[in-house]
Amino acid sequence: MSAFGTSLVGRRANNEDAFRVREDLGLFLVADGMGGHEGGEIASRLVADAVTRYFADPDAFTQPGIDLRDPQRLDQERMSRAISVARREVLAAATGELREMGTTLAALWLKKGVALVAHVGDSRVYRLRKGLIARLTRDHSFAAELESAGALSVLDHLPFDIDGVVTRCISPIGNADPDIALHETKPGDVFLLCSDGLTDALDDGQIADVLLSFADPEAAADELARRAYEAGSQDNITCVVVRAAAPEA
């Protein structure tokens, strides 16, 4: 595989996003912080670092009560525990001006023909396969909940903009439970992890167009960030592009 990540501060005063690209671990992360002051920046970095450390430490994971004959369940439990550890680090640091900090997380772990996808909040994971783009995550946001209930038109009647309000995040309070799913991978698959600074400005078709046009992950990531900024994104813009091995000729 090959992978590359980029993050633009964009039109914000500082960058509250964080990402990690660890090809050696098959682990890729994007976190979008929130909380004002330095809170968002600290929360996203804490979570990205904690999850990475957990996967890098062969002694960090134990499996009491888990059937060792079920490797897929083990993988899901490992990701769940990594996120729990990360949340505890945020909780420990959330004092004073940082008490309201939190972050989203989109995570991809590739191993043995399987993609394990986890997310909390509205940072997303996409997969491009044979020219077709699929969103592998469903936003934990107020807008997404209304859409799922067939009531998206309610947003038009509210007196304030709540499109960007998340219903889950990794923070000291609230729901931090991740959605975790396993997907079969195939040669040639391309994965994208991104913050909402990208998806607020580009739709799925525009994202697919870039991934199809730029085979090199670095070129694709840079082009996605550039197009989102030029399209008027008002947020930090972060994306990680991961390309699986090409199919054999």
N, C-alpha and C positions, 0 to 999 in steps of 0.2 A: 504494500500500500504506500501511498504518498499523501502528505497532508500539509496544510498551511493555514495559519490563522492571522487575522488582522483586526485592529480596533482603532476607530477614529473618534476623537473627542467631539467632532462635528461642531454644532452650534451651541454646545453646552460649555460651561466654565471649566468643568473638570470631567474626567472620565471615570464613571462609576461601574463600568463593565470590566470583567476579567475573563481571560480564556487560558486554556492549557492544551498543548498539543504534545502528547507523549506516544509517539509511534512505537517505542520500545515496550510499552505496556498495552498498546492498542486502546488507549484511553484518551478521550477528547471531551472538553468541557467548555461551556459558555455560561457565565453568571452575570446578571444585570442587577446591580445594587440599588438600594433606595434608602431613604431615611434622613436626608438633609445633612448639612455640614459635611463632615468626612465620612458619615455613616455608611452610605452606599458603597463607597470605594473600599472601605475596610471590610464590610460584610462580604462583598463579592470575592475579595482576595482571600479572606479566611476560609470560605467554603471551597473555593477552587484548590487552595493549598491542602486543606484537610482531606478532601476526597482523593487527591493525587497521592498524598502520603499513605493513605490507607491501602490503596492498590499497590503501591510500591513496596510495602512492608510485608514480606511473606509470613511473618508471625502475627500480623494484626488480626487475622480472621480465624475464628474458631467456630465450630459447628455443633454446639450442644443441641441434641434433640432433632437434628436434621438428618434425613436419610442420605447417606453419602453415595448411594447408588443413583441419586437424581442430580446430575451435575447442573442441569438448568435451574433447578430450584436453589442450588447452592449459589449460583451466579447471581440470581435475583436477591437472595438474602445478603450477599456480600455488598451489593450496591445499596440496599436499604440501610445496612449498618453503617456504611461509609457516610451516607447522608445524615444519619442520626448523630454520628460523631461530629460532623461539620456543624450541625445545629447546636450541639453543646458548646462548641467553641464560640459561636456567635452569641449564645446566651451568656457565656462567661465574660465576654467583652462588652456587652450591651449595658453600660452604665453611664450616668450623666447625660451629656449631649448625644451619646450613641445609643440611648435606651430604645429608640424606635427604629434602629437600623434593621435591614433585612435584605434578602436577595432572591432572585429567581435562580434556577439552575436547569440547564439542559446538558445531559450526559450521554455519551456513546461509548460503549465498550465492545470492541471487535475481537472475537476469538473463535477459532475452529468452525468457520462457516456460519457463525451466529452473530447478530448485532443485538446487544442488549441496550435498550433505550430507556432512559429515566428522565423525568422532568418534574419540576415544581414551579408553577407560575406560567408566564406567557413567553418565555424563551422557547424556541422551537427546534425540532429536528426534522429534516426532510430527507427523502431518498429519491434519486433520479435513477431510473432503470429503463433501458431501451427507449430513451426519449420521453418517458412519462414520469412526471413528478408526483410524489405522494407525501403527504404530511403525516409523519409518524407520531405526532403528539397533538393533543387537543388542549388549547389554552385553558389554564385555570384563571379565568377572568369573568367579570360580571357580564360583559358582552357575549362571551362564548356560552355562558350558562343560559342567557336569554335566547340565543340562537338555537341551542339544543332543545329548549322548551317551545320553540316556534313563536317566540314573543319578542323578536329583535326590534320590532317597530316601537316597543316601549321606550327605547332610547330617544326616539324623536320627541317624546313628550316630557322628558325630564328637564329640569331647569338648569342643569349643569352637565358638563362633559365627564362621563365616567367610563368611556370606552377603555381607558388604560388601567382601570382599577382591577388588581388581581385578587382572586379569592383564596389563593394559597401562595405562601412564600416561606423561605427559610429565615425565621425570625424568632425572637423570644416569645412571641404570642401568636395565636392564630394557628391555622392548619398548615403544617409543613409536610404532610404525607406525600411522598412521591408516587406518581404513576410509573410503573415499571413493566416493560413488555419485551418479548423476544421476537426477533424477526430473522428469517433465513437470509443469508447474504449470497449473492451470486457474483461471479467475476464481471467486472465492469461497473458495478454499483458505485454511485457517487452519493456521499452523504454531506449534508449541510447542517451545521448548528449555528444558530444566530439569535441575537437579541431583537427586541421589538423595534429598535431603531432602524433595522433593515426592513422588517415586514410591515411597518407602518407606512413605508414609502414605496415598496415594490410588492406587486401581487405575485401569486404563485407562477403565473405564466411568464412574467418578466424574470423571475428567479431562474426558471427552467431554461430560458433563452440564454442566459449567461453561462450556466453550467454546461449547456450543449455547445456553446461557441468557444469556450476556453477549456482545453483539456488539462492544462497545468493547474494544480490547486492554488498556487500562489497567484497566478494571473486571474483565476476565477474569483478568488477572495477579494483581491484588490479591485477588480471591476465591479463586483457587487457593492462594495462599500462606496466606490466612486459614484455609481448610478443612484444609490440611495441618497447620498448627500445632494447630488444635483437635482433629485426629485423633490427635495425640500425637507428631508428628515430633520426634525428638531431635537433628536436625541443622540446619545452615543450610538455608534454603529459598529457592531462586532459580528464577525462571521468566521467560522472554521470550515474548510472544505476538505473532505477526506475521499480519496479515490482508491477503490479496491483494485486489485491486480486486474489488468486487462484480460479479456477472454483469449484463450489460445487460438492462434490462426488456423 
